[in-house]
């Protein structure tokens, strides 16, 4: 499945300021995403049970949990790729719970799915240029090649000839070209060599420094721990804990219980 892309020209004001998270880190910027009472289904399977979370502009927020906890479904629900949804998803203050994916695609979100979605019949650069630009401010191809020099070297290579790490870089790079400012990244470090994981961590730090807002779903706690400003822990389709980067050490016992880290 190809990456679902979501981007916006105008940030709408939110209806109210969120309750502060105790000890919250991050930029302290305006609220970009607020989810309240989110329930989601695949067919008759009820996956999410009243998820509540917020993400502020310029933050890196990580959604932790075991496989099957509902983390990927949360990202997919944000962009309208689940079955039925109930509750509230507000992006820049605009309600998006009833919007289809192509409408969500203009509200400022870029979704990089776990399966990457690289087209085998297209070259690296054709894959990169395939998604439409939906807002001003997206990176140029030259800027992307500066960030990911491996992609420039493989620009003419078919997508399936790329290594797993190069495919992951391409999947992230595609959404940067569209103008998206809220990036939903699903398990981007999974199965990759340590040197590639390190490169992706550097990329996230660079994007944060440029003002991007990032929501990570990660099983690799060692990858996510130094990157995130705040953490949410999911279990059985619910948020069961939340804490800020400066509270990480105090929450390690809880994380060992829920994640086995």
C-alpha positions as CSV (number, residue, x, y, z in Angstrom):
1,X,0.0,0.0,0.0
2,X,1.4,3.4,-0.9
3,X,1.9,6.1,1.7
4,X,-1.2,8.1,2.5
5,X,-0.4,11.8,2.4
6,X,-2.0,14.6,4.3
7,X,-1.2,18.3,4.1
8,X,-2.6,21.8,4.7
9,X,-2.3,25.4,3.5
10,X,-3.9,27.0,6.5
11,X,-3.7,26.2,10.2
12,X,-7.1,26.7,11.8
13,X,-7.3,27.8,15.4
14,X,-8.2,25.1,18.0
15,X,-11.3,25.6,20.0
16,X,-9.6,25.4,23.3
17,X,-6.2,24.8,24.9
18,X,-5.6,21.3,26.1
19,X,-5.0,20.4,29.7
20,X,-1.2,20.5,30.3
21,X,0.5,17.1,30.5
22,X,2.4,16.8,33.8
23,X,6.1,17.5,33.2
24,X,5.4,17.7,29.4
25,X,8.4,18.4,27.2
26,X,8.6,19.5,23.6
27,X,8.3,22.9,22.0
28,X,5.2,24.2,23.9
29,X,3.8,25.2,20.5
30,X,0.2,25.4,19.4
31,X,-1.8,22.2,19.5
32,X,-1.6,20.4,16.2
33,X,-3.5,17.2,17.0
34,X,-6.1,16.4,19.6
35,X,-7.8,13.0,19.8
36,X,-10.6,12.5,22.3
37,X,-12.7,9.3,22.9
38,X,-11.5,7.7,19.7
39,X,-13.0,4.3,18.9
40,X,-12.2,2.4,15.7
41,X,-13.2,-0.8,14.1
42,X,-12.0,-3.2,11.4
43,X,-15.3,-4.8,10.3
44,X,-16.9,-6.1,13.5
45,X,-13.5,-6.0,15.4
46,X,-13.5,-3.2,17.9
47,X,-9.8,-2.2,18.1
48,X,-9.6,1.3,19.8
49,X,-11.5,2.0,23.0
50,X,-11.6,5.7,23.8
51,X,-8.1,6.9,22.9
52,X,-7.2,10.4,24.2
53,X,-4.0,12.1,23.2
54,X,-2.6,15.5,22.1
55,X,0.4,16.5,20.0
56,X,1.8,20.1,20.0
57,X,3.5,21.8,17.1
58,X,7.2,20.9,16.9
59,X,7.0,17.9,19.3
60,X,8.1,14.4,18.7
61,X,5.6,12.1,20.4
62,X,6.0,8.4,20.6
63,X,3.3,5.8,20.9
64,X,4.6,2.7,22.7
65,X,3.1,-0.7,23.2
66,X,3.2,-4.4,22.4
67,X,2.1,-5.7,19.0
68,X,-1.6,-5.6,18.8
69,X,-2.0,-2.8,21.3
70,X,-3.6,-0.5,18.7
71,X,-0.8,1.8,17.9
72,X,-0.9,1.4,14.1
73,X,-4.7,1.5,14.1
74,X,-4.4,4.9,15.9
75,X,-2.3,6.3,13.0
76,X,-4.6,4.7,10.4
77,X,-7.7,6.1,12.2
78,X,-6.2,9.6,12.1
79,X,-6.0,9.5,8.3
80,X,-9.3,7.7,7.8
81,X,-8.0,4.2,6.9
82,X,-9.9,2.1,9.3
83,X,-13.6,1.1,9.2
84,X,-16.0,2.9,11.5
85,X,-14.7,5.6,13.8
86,X,-16.3,7.4,16.6
87,X,-15.0,10.2,18.9
88,X,-13.0,13.3,17.8
89,X,-9.9,13.9,15.8
90,X,-9.0,17.5,15.5
91,X,-6.1,18.7,13.3
92,X,-5.2,22.3,13.7
93,X,-8.6,22.6,15.4
94,X,-10.6,21.2,12.5
95,X,-12.7,18.1,13.1
96,X,-11.6,15.2,10.9
97,X,-13.4,12.2,12.3
98,X,-15.8,12.0,9.4
99,X,-13.4,12.9,6.6
100,X,-12.3,10.4,4.0
101,X,-8.5,10.0,3.4
102,X,-8.4,12.3,0.4
103,X,-9.9,15.1,2.5
104,X,-7.6,14.4,5.5
105,X,-4.8,14.7,2.9
106,X,-5.2,18.5,3.0
107,X,-5.1,19.0,6.7
108,X,-1.4,18.8,7.2
109,X,-0.5,15.1,7.8
110,X,1.9,12.7,6.1
111,X,1.5,9.0,6.8
112,X,4.4,6.6,6.3
113,X,3.0,3.1,6.8
114,X,5.0,0.2,8.2
115,X,4.9,-1.6,4.8
116,X,6.6,1.3,3.0
117,X,4.6,1.0,-0.2
118,X,7.5,1.3,-2.7
119,X,6.3,0.7,-6.3
120,X,8.5,-1.9,-8.0
121,X,7.9,-0.7,-11.5
122,X,9.0,2.8,-10.8
123,X,12.5,4.2,-10.3
124,X,13.6,5.7,-7.0
125,X,13.1,9.2,-8.3
126,X,9.7,8.3,-9.9
127,X,8.6,6.9,-6.5
128,X,9.8,10.1,-4.9
129,X,7.9,12.4,-7.3
130,X,4.7,10.3,-7.4
131,X,2.7,11.8,-4.5
132,X,1.2,15.2,-5.3
133,X,2.4,18.4,-3.7
134,X,-0.6,19.6,-1.6
135,X,0.9,22.6,0.2
136,X,3.7,25.1,-0.1
137,X,6.9,24.5,1.9
138,X,7.6,20.9,1.0
139,X,11.2,19.9,0.4
140,X,12.6,20.0,-3.1
141,X,14.0,16.9,-4.7
142,X,17.5,18.4,-4.3
143,X,16.9,19.1,-0.6
144,X,15.8,15.5,-0.2
145,X,18.8,14.2,-1.9
146,X,21.0,16.3,0.4
147,X,19.3,14.7,3.4
148,X,19.4,11.2,1.9
149,X,22.4,11.0,-0.4
150,X,21.9,7.3,-0.9
151,X,18.7,8.0,-2.8
152,X,20.5,10.3,-5.2
153,X,23.0,7.6,-5.9
154,X,20.1,5.2,-6.6
155,X,17.8,7.7,-8.4
156,X,17.5,5.5,-11.5
157,X,17.2,2.2,-9.8
158,X,13.9,0.3,-9.6
159,X,12.3,0.6,-6.2
160,X,12.6,-3.1,-5.4
161,X,16.4,-3.0,-6.1
162,X,16.9,-0.7,-3.1
163,X,18.0,-2.2,0.3
164,X,15.5,-2.2,3.1
165,X,17.1,0.8,4.6
166,X,17.0,2.7,1.3
167,X,13.3,1.8,0.8
168,X,12.6,3.2,4.3
169,X,14.4,6.4,3.5
170,X,12.4,6.7,0.3
171,X,9.1,6.1,2.1
172,X,9.9,9.0,4.6
173,X,11.3,11.2,1.8
174,X,8.1,10.9,-0.3
175,X,6.0,12.6,2.3
176,X,8.5,15.4,2.9
177,X,8.1,16.5,-0.7
178,X,4.3,17.0,-0.3
179,X,4.4,19.9,2.2
180,X,3.2,17.8,5.1
181,X,4.1,19.2,8.5
182,X,2.6,16.5,10.8
183,X,4.4,13.2,10.1
184,X,3.0,9.9,11.3
185,X,5.8,7.3,11.1
186,X,5.0,3.7,11.7
187,X,7.8,1.4,12.8
188,X,10.4,3.0,10.6
189,X,13.3,1.3,12.3
190,X,12.0,-2.2,12.1
191,X,14.4,-4.8,10.8
192,X,17.0,-2.3,9.7
193,X,20.8,-2.4,10.2
194,X,22.1,-0.3,13.1
195,X,23.8,2.2,10.8
196,X,20.5,2.9,9.0
197,X,18.6,3.2,12.3
198,X,21.2,5.8,13.4
199,X,20.7,7.7,10.1
200,X,16.9,7.7,10.6
201,X,17.4,9.0,14.2
202,X,19.5,11.9,12.8
203,X,16.8,12.6,10.2
204,X,14.1,12.9,12.9
205,X,16.3,15.3,14.9
206,X,16.9,17.4,11.7
207,X,13.1,17.4,10.9
208,X,12.3,18.5,14.5
209,X,14.9,21.3,14.2
210,X,13.1,22.4,11.0
211,X,9.8,22.7,12.9
212,X,8.1,19.4,11.8
213,X,5.8,17.7,14.2
214,X,6.3,13.9,14.4
215,X,4.3,11.1,15.9
216,X,6.2,7.8,16.1
217,X,4.9,4.3,16.5
218,X,7.9,2.2,17.6
219,X,8.6,-1.2,19.0
220,X,12.3,-0.3,19.2
221,X,12.4,1.5,22.5
222,X,16.1,2.3,22.3
223,X,15.6,4.1,19.0
224,X,12.6,6.1,20.3
225,X,13.7,6.9,23.8
226,X,16.2,9.7,23.1
227,X,14.1,11.2,20.3
228,X,10.7,11.8,21.8
229,X,9.5,14.7,23.9
230,X,6.6,12.8,25.3
231,X,5.5,9.2,25.4
232,X,2.1,7.4,25.4
233,X,1.8,3.7,26.3
234,X,-1.0,1.7,24.8
235,X,-2.5,-1.6,25.9
236,X,-5.6,-3.3,24.5
237,X,-6.6,-0.2,22.4
238,X,-6.4,2.3,25.3
239,X,-3.8,4.8,26.5
240,X,-2.7,3.5,29.9
241,X,0.2,5.8,30.7
242,X,1.7,9.1,29.5
243,X,4.9,10.9,30.5
244,X,7.5,13.3,29.3
245,X,11.1,12.8,28.3
246,X,12.4,14.1,31.7
247,X,10.2,11.5,33.5
248,X,11.6,8.6,31.5
249,X,13.9,7.3,34.2
250,X,11.1,7.3,36.7
251,X,8.9,5.2,34.4
252,X,11.3,2.5,33.4
253,X,9.8,-0.1,35.8
254,X,6.4,0.5,34.3
255,X,7.9,0.2,30.8
256,X,9.5,-3.1,31.7
257,X,6.1,-4.4,32.8
258,X,4.3,-3.3,29.6
259,X,7.0,-3.6,27.0
260,X,9.6,-5.9,28.5
261,X,12.4,-3.3,27.8
